[in-house]
Each structure stands twice: as C-alpha cells, then as structure tokens.
Amino acid sequence: MICAMVAAAFALTVAVFYPGYMTNDATFVYQYMKTWEFGDWQSPMMTVLWRLIDPIAPGSASMFLLTATLYWLSFAVLALTVARRAIWLGLVVPLLGLVPTAFVFLAMIWRDMLFAVVWLFAATISYAAAGQGARLRPLVAVLAISLVGVGVLLRPNAIVAAPFLAIYVLFPQRFSWRRVGVAFLPALTAGYVLIQIVYYGVLGAERQNPLHQIFVFDLGGITHFTGENQFPIEWNAVQTALLATRCYNPDRWDSYWTLEPCRFVMQRLDDKSDAIFGTPRLPAAWARAVVAHPLAYLEHRAAYLGNLLVRQTLTLELYHLDDPGYTPLTQNPRFRALLSLHDQLKPTMLFRLGLWFALAANICAFALRARKTPAGAFAVGVTSSAVVYVLTYAFVGVAGDFRYGYWCVLASLAAAVPALLARRAVMPA
C-alpha cells in the first residue's frame, strides 16, 4: 500500500509539474552547464549534476525528475521504515509529502529544492539502515555522508548545519550532542576544505565574490540605522539621503543592485575604473562598520531575520507565468489549479517560515528524551540541522525568499512521525 501511494504521488507530481519551471538562477546554471563553465555565485555542483543527467530529459525536465524522484523515494523509505513499528503511521508518511508547503516547490528548479531532497534522502536511508545488519550500515553511511557533502557543495552556508546531520548519518542508532561538539570544528574545517578543493581545485570555478553581496547589504543596513554613510565612498547629498532613508529593504539586497532609485550603489562599487566590489576594500569597510556600530549591525540583522521568519515573502518565482513560449508548464491546467490553491494559502501561516522553524525546534525538543533510539535520533538529527541551517541566514542572508527554509519544511514533515514513535518507545508502560 505504501509503495502504491508513493507511486501515485510521483505520478501526480509529474502530471502537475512536468517539465518543471526554470527559475532565473537555474537559467544561469543551465547556461554554465552547456558551456562547461563554472562560477561560485551559483553552485558548480549543481552544474556538474545537471551535465550528468541532462541527456535523460534535456532542459528543466532532467533536474525536475531528479528532484521529484529523490523527494518521493525519501518519503517511501521513511514510510516503510516507520511501518516496521506502526503500519498505520507508515501509511500517514506519504500523505505528509503532499502538504502544499512542501509539494508546490517541486515545480521550481532551484538548488534549494535539490539541496533539501539530497539531505532528506541521506537521512532517511540512514534511518532505514539503523536496524539492519552490520554489513549494510557502513555502505549506507558512506553514501549518506557523501550526500551530506554534496549538500554543502550545493549550499555552502549549510556548512554550519552539516555537522549535526553528519553525526546522525554516521551514528543513526543514537544521537549524541557530545559527538556533535567534538566533531563540530573538524567537520566545519572539512566542509570548508571540500568547497575549496571541488570549486577551485577540481572545477576551476571563477571567483565571483558572492560573500561581497553580504558586505554590501550589511553596510547599507548599518548606514540606514545609524544615519551615517558606512560605504568606503563619498556620495553626493542626494545619494547620502537616499542611503539613510529609502534604499534599505530588509527583504533583499537588490535595492542596492538592480532596483531604482539606489542602483548607483553597485554601479559605483563595481566601476571598472576604481572597483571596490571584489577587492579587500569592501570587507575592510564592513569590518570597520561592524566594530564601530555593533548595535546597528544587530538591528539590521534582526530586521532581516524577522522579515524572513514572520512576514509574507517570495514563494514561487513565476516571472514568466503568462509567457506561453517559456515552458509548457505554464499552460498545464493542473498546474494552474494548484497555483490557485497556493495563492489562497500563501497569506496563511503555512507559508510563514517562522512556523516551520518553530515546528522543527519543538519536534527536536519533543524527541530529545528518545534520542538514544533510532527514531529519536532521526528526529533530533534532521530537525537540529534544520534549525541551525535557518539560523545561518541571520548572518549571511541577503534575501527573504521562503525557499531558503525549504530544508526546515522537509525536516519538520519527515521528523514528525518518527518523533511520535520515539516518545512512545520511551514512555513508561
């Protein structure tokens, strides 16, 4: 029954979302894939994966099928593992995969979706192998830890959350905070080295300075909250007034890059005659501003995090929805019907990242007493990594899109039933 349910859900996914929607970011990655060029603004790992699978179904279809397959395969493995302990709960698990907050994003070709399903698959196969023979567990552990590494290469800010998931997939029978503490710094170092070797050593990716967008956003935020220019540039009176008042938007840094009236910021910072973006001058200015105005920096970062967690943010990127030649998906009546449901639900708490962040934290706390059981270890491992992952955006986030918390959504859905099983196992008879 579980296999039939998952097969039907996968068929529904294909019927509604095929061949997927090519987002703006995905368009850049796909162009890199065709020319076999690499830059570190987008993930070179996604470029490589797309090159490998594209012959199966060229264009967005190949990445869509990979994401959807890993998504439903993860829910199938999780459901079958849960069913060993409670059949009726096993039947509930595939239904969780249809929760709109998780399901609708399968249409979007974004590395955030791919990253989340890769980590979900790593966690679920580890959970399934926890009760198997000693010969199988090491093989699964090697595969799972490799997938955790792939996730870091897809989303480098996941480097801080990776140790929590890595410890779980290596020791899926019980979750140990002590192990996480001991392994945290070595794992962090290993993740950093992995990125350097794969991005720049193996693939020769062009250094496009993605970290500098954070510096621009933070300098703009500190300027706004102090009323004093923090950029290493002398602006005219009109520009200085704009920076202190109208330019700042806690939702995204694009107001300094692509949006009027403050495009002058990046135009000047990236001026080829005297470039500051991509040079040591920008991080130096950032460091001076943070040291001189720590409260303004924290106020800016709190405003960003509050916007990300509490307010209505961008969910589906549908800039070409009314362009009939962009993708056949936009003409699919089933997709249009689901979009209507999405539009009705978007203003609700289901599409507030704060709800899923709170759910992940509470599921982690709920399963904490049972972390020495396989089900409890799974629940604590995935939700703790999800909570830490979302928190990384408090310091490195530059946009408030809901997709940045997609791993938190999947972790909460996947951990809910195992958390119930785990608590039932440790409750007194």
N, C-alpha and C positions, 0 to 999 in steps of 0.2 A: 504493500500500500504506500509506504514511504517513497519507494522508487517511482511508482506511478504518479504520485503527487508532484515529485520534483520534475519528472519528465514533462508533465502537463504544464508546470510553471515555466520551464525552459521554453516550451513551445509557445506559450503565451508571450514570453519576453521577446522572442523572435518575431511573432506576429505583430506585436505592438511597436517595437523599436527598430527593427532591421531597416537599413544597414547602420544605424547609429547616426548621431548628429556631430559633425565635425566642428568643434569649437575653434575660436581664434588661435588659442595656444596649440591645439592639435594640428592646425594647418601649418604652423611653423615647424613642428616636429616632423610632420609628414614630408615637408619640403627638404628638411635635413636628411631624412631617410632616403629620398630619391637621389640626392646628390652625394650621399655618404659624407656629409659634413657634420661637425659637432660644435656646439656652443654650450656653455654651462648655465645660460639663462633658463633654458629648458633642460629636461633630463636627457643626457646622452643614452642612458639605459633604456628609456622608452624608445628612442630612435633605433637602437640595436634590436630590441624585441620586435618592433614593427617591421624591420627589414626581414627578420626571420619568418614572420607569419604572413606577411603581405601577399605572397603568391597564393595562399589559400583562398583569399577573397579580397582583391585589391581595394585600397581606399579605407574608408572608415569601417567597412564591414569586418575586416580582419581583426581590428582592435576591439570592436564591439563584441564579436564572437568570443574572443579570448576572455574579456572581462565577464561576460554573461556566463560562460562555461565555468570559470573559477568561482563565481558567485554561487551558482546553484550546486556545483559539486561540493562546495564548502558546507552548504546547508544540508545536503544529502548525507555527507559524512557525519556531521553533527547530529542529525536526526537519528541515524542508525546507531550511533554510539549511545545516545540518550535512551533509545528503545531497548537496549540491553537491560536497563534498570527499570524503566517505566514505559510501556508501549504507548499509552495514551499521550504522554508527554512527547514522545518521539514523533507522534503524528501532528503535534502542535508546531514543532520547529519549522517545517517548510512553510507554514502559514505566516510565520514571522518575516520570511523573506519577501512577502507581498505587502508589507507595511509601506504605504506610499512614500514616506520619507526616505526609505532606502531604495525602493523599487524604481521610482521615476528617474533616478540618477543613472540607471543603467543605459539610458539613451545617450548620455553625454560622453563624448570621447575626451576625457581629461586624465591626467596622470594621477589625480587624487582618487578617482574610482579604481584605477588599476592598482595603485599602491594599497588601498584598503582591502581589495579582494585577495591580493597576494599575501598580505599578513593574515587575513582571515583563514585562508587555506592552510598556511603554515601552522596556525593554532589548532585548527580542527583535526588535521591529520595527527598532530602530537597528542591530542586528547584521545583520539581513536586508538593510538598505539600504546597508550599508557597501560592498558590492561592486557596487552598482547605479550607474546614470548620474547625472551631476551634477544633473540636473533633479529627480530624485526625492529625493535626500538632504536638501535644505533643507526640503521639505514634511514628511518624516518627522521631521526634527529639531524642527520647530515643534510637531508633535503630541506627540513624546516629551517635550520639555521642559515642555509643558503638563501632561502626565500626572505628571511628577515634582512639579510644583506642586500638583496635586490630591492626591498622596500626602502632602505636607506639611500640607495642609489637613485631611486625614483623621487624621493622626497628627502633631501639632505637634512632638513630640520627634524626629521624623525630620529636622528642620531641620539637624541637625549632620551627618547622613549624606547628605543631599541633594546637597551639592557634588560628592561622589565620583561619584554616578550622573549628575548633570547634566553634568559634564565628559565622561563617557563618551558620553552620547547626543548631545552636540554634536560630538564628535570620535571617532566609532566605529571609525576605521581604526587608531588607535593610542592607547594610554593614557599620559598624561604626568603624573607626580607634580608636575612644576613647574607645569603648568597648574592642578592642584588647589590647590597652595599659593598661587598668585597669586589665584585666584578664590575661595578659601575665605571670607574675610571679606566681600567684596562679595556672595557668594551667601547667606551667613548673614544679612546685612542685608536682602537682597531677600526671603528667606523670612519674616523677621520682619514686614517691611512688608506682604507679601502677606497674612499672617494678620490683621494689624490692619485692613487695608482690607476684606477679604472678610467676616471675622467681624463686625466692629463698624461699619464704614462702610457696606457694601452690605446686609448682612443684619440689622444692628442686634441682634446677639446679646446676651442678658443676661449680664453678668459675674457668674459664679458662683464665681469664685476657685478654679479647680482646682489651682493651684500650692500653695494653702494645705494641701492634704492631705499634700504632701511635707513641709511645715514641721512638721505635727503628728507625722508618722511619725518624722522626724529628732529632734525634741525628745523623743519617747518613747524612741527608741533611745539618745540621749545620757544621758537620765535613768537608763535601765537599766544602762548600762556605767559610769557614774560613781557611781551610788547616790545622786545628788543631784537634786532637782527642778529642771528647766530650764524648765518652763512659767511664764508670767507670772501665776501664780495660786498662792495659798496653799491647799493641800489639808489635809484633816484627817489624823490619824496613820494611819488605816486606808488611806485613799486613797494617801498617800505611800508606804506599804509596798507596796501593790499595784503602783504605777508602777515601783518599783525591782525587783520580782520577777516577778509573774505577768502583767502587762499586755503586755509586749513579746513580739512574734511576728515574726521576720524574714521570714515568708512574706507578711504583708499588714498593712496599717494598720487593717483593720476592727476589730481588737481594741480600738481607741480610739473606735470609731464605733457599731458595731451589735452587738457581742458582749459578753456579761457575763463577768467582773464589772467591766469597765472602760468601760462606755458613759458613765459620768459625765464622762469627759474631753470628748467632743464636746458632751454636753448642756450643760456649763458654758461651753465655748468659743463655743457658738452660742446662748447665752442672750440673748434679745432685749433684756432689760433692761440688759445690760452685755456686748454681743457682742465677742469677740476675733477669732474666725474671720472672715476677710474684711476685717479692719482692719489698719492698719500695725503694730499692736502685736504681731501674731504674727510677721511676718518680722523685726521688730526683735529679738524674743526669740530667734528662730532664729539670727540673725547673732551675737548675744552668746554663745550656747551654742557655736556652731562655733568662734568665735575663742578662747573660754576653754578648750574641750576638743576640740582638733582630732583627737587620737588616738582619743578615744571616738567621735567622728563617723565616722572612717575605719573603726573596728572595727565599728560598726553597719552601715555601707555594705558592708563586706566580708562580713559575715554575711548580708546580704540578697542580694548577688551570688552568694555561694557556694550559697545555697539555690536561687536561680533557675537556676543552671547545673548543679548536681550532684544535687540531691535530686529526688525524685518530686513533681511539682507538679500543679496542676489542669490537666487537658487539656480534655475536653468538659464543658460545663455542661449537666447533664441533670437539673435540679431537678424538672422536670415529666414525667419519663420514664414514670411509672406513672399519669399522668392521661390517660385515654382521650379527654377532650374538649379537650385543649390543642392538639394538632396531629395530623393523620393520620399524620405520620411515625413517631410512637411505636408505631403499630400495624403498621408495614411489616415483614414478616418478613425481608426482605433487609437492612433497616437493623439489625434486632435481631441478625442473624447477623454483620454487620460489627462491631457493638458487642462481641460475644463475642470476636472476633479482637483488637479494640482492648484489651479487658480483659486478654487474655493477654499482649499486647505491652507494655502500659503500664509494668510493672515493669522492663522491659529498657532498655538504653542507647538504643534507638531513640527513646524519649520522654524523654530527658535532653537539655536544651538545650545543655549543655556539649559533647556530641558534635557537634552541628551547628555550634556556634561554632568548635570545633577544625577541623572539615572545611572550613568557609569560609576560615579563616585559612590552612590548608595548601594549599587549592586556589589561593588568591591567591598564595602563595609559589611554588607549583609553576609557575604560569603567568607569573610575573613576568619571566622572561627573554624571553618571547614577547609582551610587552605591546605591541610595535610591529606586531603582526599583528591583523587584525580579530577572530579567535577569541580570541587572548590578551587583547586589550583588553576584550572582553566578559567573560571570566572574571575579570579583575582588577577591572573596574568594578563588577560586581554583588557580588562577594564582599567587596571592601573596604568598600562601602557597608553591607553586611550586618553585618560585624564592628563597624563604628563604631556602627551603629544599636543593636545589642545592648548595647554598652558605655554608651550613654546611660542605660540603665536603672540602671547602677551609681550614678547620682547623682539620677535623677528617678523611679525605680521605687518603687511603694508596694504592689505585689502580685507574687506569684511565679508567675503563670499561664504555661503553656507557649506560649500564643498570642502572647505578646509577642515571641517569637523566630520567628514563622512566616515572616517575610521572609528570615531566615537559612536556614531549611529550604529554601525555594524557590530562593534564590540558590545554595545548595550543589548542589542537584539540577540546576539549569539550567546551572551553570558547569562541571560535571564533564566532560562530553564535549567542549565547546569547548576546555577546558584541555588535554585529550589531543591534540586536533588541533593546537593552537598549539605544544605542545612538539615534536610530530612535525615541524612545519614548520621549526623552528629547529635541530633535531638535525642534525649533520653526516652526509652521505650515506655 
